[in-house]
């Protein structure tokens, strides 16, 4: 029996780009459809649910954000992975896409090989139920949300959020392979720090593309935070090519932000308060 090809819908009003992606992904073994209008994209997905949607933001009728919103609000299409493909590079645009449940966000001009791997990874996550991050091999998605909510069933807890800042700038300069290498190295250093300074039942998960969550004990979080900060700050410069190491202009360079929240704080009454503290 022939293996079913994954179905990809490409929503792109630039006909040259749409035709190029159609030909490329067809040659990669996918079943590809294209739509040049947002309303058409929603209709295609409702009539024949796709395995993945590559979605431009700028469209002639409704924008890509509205397309994603409609897909997420329909039970029939809510679980389709969405990769935004767009010229918009602003942080607010990216956050809006992620808030709508986008699985990835690629900016133009793009490397078609990078897009191919992002498509592959998104499809793998969908098959696995978005449990394991394909780059870091850490639990992510709904499982991390469950672990965070479960903190409030414990007598005491501490949560650290470790954010790798400016990873998008790094990826634009050095490519997706290098940025994935950075994520793998950072996740390993965090896991090793938890092994050395944490407790046996501590949890490490992938919170967002460049954010990691650690759930530990209140007595351990301070030493753990300092160990992670020390290890990562010493390593960040070595992620750059030799010619770019030791630069004094730090704007846009990789950096670390660590936020903490603990059960000791009386303000930590629910998951909403916890997430607000980590985002601050």
N, C-alpha and C positions, 0 to 999 in steps of 0.2 A: 504494500500500500504506500503510495507516495506521501512524503512528509509535507504537511501543510506549511506554506510560506507565511511568515509574519506579514501582516498588513500594515503599511505605513501610508498616512495621508500627509501630503506636503501642501501647506497653505501659504502661498506666496504669489503676490501680484506682479512681480517681475517675471515675465514669461521666460526670459533667458535663464534665470536662476532656477525657476521651476522645472524647465526642460532638462537642465544639466543634472539637477538632483534626481529627477525621475529616471534618467538614463543610468546614473551612477548606482543608485540603490537597487534598480532592477537588475543590473549586472552583478550586484552583491547577493542576489538571491531573494530579494523581498518582492512582495506584491504591492505595487505603488499606485496610488491615485493622487491627483493634484486638484486643488481648488484655488481659484484666484480671488474669491470673495468670501468674507466671513460667514455670511448667511449660508452659502453653499457648503462650507466646511461643517457647520452644525448639522445641516440636513444629511450630508454624507454619513456622518458619525451616527446619527439617529437611525438611518436606514440600514447601515451595515457597520457595526462597531469595529473600530480599528484597533490594532495592537499598540500603535504609537502615532502621535501627531507632531510633526515639525511645523511650528506656527510662527509666522511673521507677525509683528505687532502692527505695522502700518499696512492697512488694507483699505480698499476703496469705499467700503460701506461701514460696517462695525469693525472696531479694532480688535487686535488679537487678545487683549485683556477681556473684552466682552465675550469673545468666542470661548476662552478658557472658563469664564464664569458660567456660561450656559452649559458647557460640558460637565463641569463639576456639580451643577445643581440638578442634573438629570441622573436618575438611578441607572439608566441604561449606559451612560457614558462616563460616570463619575470616576471610574478606575483607570481610564485610558492615560498612559504616561504622556506628558506634554513637554516638548523641548522648544523654548522660545528661540527664534532665530531673528536677530534684529540689529539695526544700526544704533539703537538707544544704548548708551553706556552708563547713564546716570544711576547712582545708588538707589534713588527712589523708584526708578523703573524696574530695577532688579528686585527690590523688595516687594513691589506690587505683584510682580510675576510669581515670586515665591509664596506670597500670601494666598494666591489663587491656587496653590498646589502644584506649580510647575516643577518638573523633575530636573530640569537643567536650563541653562541660559547661555546661548552662544551669540557673540557679537560679530557683525560684519565689518571688514572682510574676514572670512573664516577659512580655516584649514579643513578641507573635506575629509581628510583622514581623521582629524580630531572629531568631527561630527559623526563619522562612522562609528568610532569607539564610544562616543556618548550615547548613540542610539543603541549599540550593543549592550552597554551597561544598564541603560534604562529598561530595556527589555528583560535583562537578567534579573534586575530588582523586582520587576513586576511578577515574574515567574516565582521568585523566592518570597513574594509577599512583602518586599521592601524591608527585609529583616537584616540582611548583611550588606554593608557598604562594600562595593566591589573593589575599591581602591585600598581602604584601610583594614578591611575584614572585621570591622567593629559592628556591633548591633546598632541599628538606626531606626528612624521612623516611629511607628506605633509602639514598638517595644521600649524605646527610650521614654516615650510619653508615659507608658505604664509604670516604668521604674520611678520617674519623677513623682507621679501621683501617689505611688506606694510609699514615698517618704513619710506621708502624713499618717501612715499606719504604724510607724516606728516610734519608739520612745524618744530617740534622739537621732539626729542626722546632720550631715553637712554636705552641701553641693558646691562644686567648683565648675565654672564654665571657663574653658581655655579657648580663646579665639586667636587664630592666626590672621592678623590684619594685613591688608594689601596683597593678598594672594592673587586677586584678579589682575593687578598691575604686573606682578611677577609673571603670571601666565601669558599676558599680552607680550611681554618682553622676551621670554625664553621658551614659550611653548607649553602645551598641555602635558607632555611627557615629563618635563622638569617639574611642573607644579604638582603632578601626581606623585612624583618621587619625594617631594617635600612633605606632602600629606602623609605618605607612608612612614617617612622617617620621624615626623612629629608624633604620629600615633604610637609608634614603637617607643619613643622616649617617654611619652606620658605613661604608657603601660608599664615600662620599667620603673619609673618613679613611684607609681602606685604599688608595685611589687615590693619596692625597697622601704617606702615610708608609710604605706597604707596598712589596712587590715585585710585578712583573708577574704572577707565577704564584700570588699569594695567592688564597685561597678564602674567600667569605662565604656562610654558609648559615643557614637557620632551624632551630634545634635543638629548640625547643619553642614554645608559643604566644607567650611573651614572652622567649625566649632566642635569642641569635644566636651562631654559631660562626665564628671566624676562624682560618684556618691560614696561618701566615706563617713567616718565618725567625727564628732566635734573635737575630740582630743587630738586628731591627726591632721586636720585640714591645714593648719598653719605651716607645719613642717613640709607637708606635701606641696603646698603652694610654692614655698620657697625653693624646694628641690626642682620642681618643674620650671619655674622662672629661670633659675640659674642654668639648668641644662639647655633650655631652648635659646636663651639669649646668647649663650656661648656658641651655639651651633648655627644661628641664623645666617651669619656672614658667609659660612662655608657652603651654603646652598647656591651661592652666586658663582658664576665663572671667575677664574682667577683674576682676569683683568678688571672685574667690577668689585672685588673685595676691598674692604677697608676704606670705602668712600666716606667722605665727611658730610655729603649732602644726603640727609636721611629721609627727606620727603618721599613718600611712596615706597620706602623700603619695608621688607617684612618686619613685623613687630608682633609682640605678644600682649594680649589683654587677658587678665584673669579676674573674674568676678566670683564672689562667694555669697552663700546664704546658709544659715544654720537654724536649727530648731531652737537654739538659745534665744534668738531674736523673737520677741513677742509679736512682731508684725507679720511673721511668717505663719499665717493662719490657713492659707489655701494655695492651690497651684497657681492661681492668678498672681498672688503676691510674690510667690517664688520666681516666676518667670519675669515679672517686672523688675525684681532685684537683679537678676542675672543680666537683663538687657540694659540696665542703667550704666 
